[in-house]
């Protein structure tokens, strides 16, 4: 996705809570944006947390 500048929307995200931050949520269709780096956060039960940072391949 990073190399093609095309990002997959969040599945089943229909209604965003108005108390959530004002972010560019990808809902219902692919999003097109150009980034050099992206970060993916994963949070699991028991405190197993991971963050991955990806860089565009030249």
C-alpha positions as CSV (number, residue, x, y, z in Angstrom):
1,X,0.0,0.0,0.0
2,X,2.8,2.4,0.9
3,X,4.5,2.0,-2.5
4,X,1.3,2.3,-4.5
5,X,-0.1,5.3,-2.5
6,X,-3.4,3.4,-2.1
7,X,-4.7,2.5,1.3
8,X,-7.4,0.0,2.3
9,X,-10.3,1.4,4.3
10,X,-11.1,0.2,7.8
11,X,-13.6,-2.7,7.5
12,X,-17.0,-2.2,9.3
13,X,-16.3,1.4,10.3
14,X,-19.6,3.0,9.6
15,X,-20.2,5.6,12.4
16,X,-17.3,7.4,14.1
17,X,-18.0,8.5,17.6
18,X,-18.2,12.3,17.7
19,X,-15.9,12.2,20.8
20,X,-13.1,10.7,18.7
21,X,-10.4,12.9,17.3
22,X,-10.8,14.6,14.0
23,X,-8.8,12.2,11.8
24,X,-8.9,11.2,8.2
25,X,-10.8,7.9,8.7
26,X,-10.8,5.7,5.6
27,X,-14.4,4.4,5.4
28,X,-16.1,2.5,2.6
29,X,-13.5,3.0,-0.2
30,X,-9.8,3.1,-0.8
31,X,-7.8,6.2,0.2
32,X,-5.1,7.8,-1.9
33,X,-2.3,9.6,-0.1
34,X,1.5,9.9,-0.4
35,X,3.6,9.1,2.6
36,X,7.3,8.4,3.2
37,X,6.7,6.5,6.5
38,X,3.7,4.7,8.1
39,X,3.2,3.2,11.5
40,X,1.1,0.2,12.5
41,X,0.2,-0.2,16.2
42,X,-1.0,-3.6,17.6
43,X,-2.4,-3.9,21.2
44,X,-3.2,-7.3,22.7
45,X,-4.4,-8.6,26.0
46,X,-1.8,-9.2,28.7
47,X,0.3,-6.1,27.7
48,X,1.7,-7.5,24.4
49,X,2.1,-4.3,22.4
50,X,4.0,-3.8,19.1
51,X,4.6,-0.8,16.8
52,X,6.0,-1.3,13.3
53,X,7.3,1.6,11.3
54,X,7.6,1.1,7.5
55,X,9.5,3.3,5.1
56,X,8.8,3.6,1.3
57,X,11.1,1.4,-0.7
58,X,13.2,3.4,-3.2
